[in-house]
Amino acid sequence: MKTNQLLLTLAAIVASVTCAFSQVTATGHVAVTIVSPISITKTQDMNFGHVSVESGVGSVTLSPENQARLVSGDVELMEGGAVSVASFKVKGYQGATFSISLPQSPVMISNGSKSMMVTDFTSTPSGFGDLADGSKDVKVGATLVVTGDQILGEYASVSPFPVTVNYN
């Protein structure tokens, strides 16, 4: 009996000592830095310049890297017209990186009842950019699909196309 009582007492002491050392606590601090929100401003609209098509279908691709126009199909490039890629100024927290989202669906441009599609938007930089100096120029090009039944005159978009930027 004394042995059992001694064992129970010893077990109780060991259990209380074990419980006393089985839990410890550390502390931490919380901090935050508020940075300027990212912004984007259009500085120039896209313009494919002057083109001609007699019949059939063709396209004009406007490169965001150098504003070069590349044609395919029955389209001819003409002199004149202010050829330009769309340009945007992105501003934000210096040193941050950002993503660039361009239209995935065609944008329609029209002249009266006739319209053309602008597709395959691309940008420089492509997909992502950095704000090493707190700002970055983003250039956007695309492909214009032209058909032989287009009427003469200027075509323009009714609604502007979106370019979205987000901090990474």
Protein Blocks (a to p, Z undefined) as FASTA:
>chain_A
ZZmmmmmmmmmmmmmmmmmmmpccdddddddddddddddddfbdcdebjaddfbdcdddd
ddfklopacdehjbdcdeejjdddddddddddehiacdddddfbdcdddehjbccddehi
acddehiacdflopacddddddddddfkbcedddddfbdcddddddZZ
